[in-house]
């Protein structure tokens, strides 16, 4: 009897976290590489858009240590 996707997911979620991470990596690696090229192109467009926003002054940057400190404070709430 073949397992359903829901049954497979249920079994996978019962695995220890390290095994789930390994399974997730293997599943992602198995995705169609043609899709990867499309996703890569979308990221390139996003990177260029963000770069242009910074260069034009529409976005104000902050130092990395300040950003990390803010993230830590926010996550600690």
N, C-alpha and C positions, 0 to 999 in steps of 0.2 A: 504494500500500500504506500503510495507516494504521500509525503508530508505536504501540508499547505504552507504557504508563506507565513501565516500566523503561527502555525505550530513550530516552524523553524525559528521564527523570531522569539517565541517563548522559550525554546530550548537555549538559544543563544544568550538571552538575557539572564539565564540561570548560571552561566559560566562565570568563573572568577574574572575580575576586571582585566587582568593581563591577557587572558585568553580572548576576551571580547575585543580588546584593542587589536590583537593580532588578526582576528577574524575581520574586523572593520578594515584594516589595512589591506588584507587580501581581497576583500570585496571591492574596495575602491580601485585597486590595481587591475581588477578584472573588467572595469568599465571600458566601453568602446573608446579607443585612442582618438578616433575622429572627433568625438565630443570634446576631448581634451584641447584640440586645436582651437575650437570655437570658444571654449572657456578662457584659454590663454589670450585670445584676441580681445575678449571682453575686458579682461584685467588690464591689458595694455591700454585700451581706451580709457578705462577708469584712472589709471596711473597718469596718463597724459592730461586728463581733465583736472585732476587734483594738482598736478604740477603747474598747469596754467593758472589755476586759481591762486596759488601761492605767489607765482611770479607777477600776477596782475595786482596783487595786494587785496584781493577780495577775501582772502583767508589769512588770518594772523597765526603764525606758528609760535609754538612755545618750546623751550628746551626739553629734551627727553626726560631729564631727572624731575622736572616739574610735572610733566605728564604722568610719570610713574607714581610720584608722590600723591597726586590727585586721585589716580586710579586706586591706589592702596587705601586712601582715606575713604573713598566712596564705597569700595568693596567691604570695608570694615564696619559700615553702618548697619 
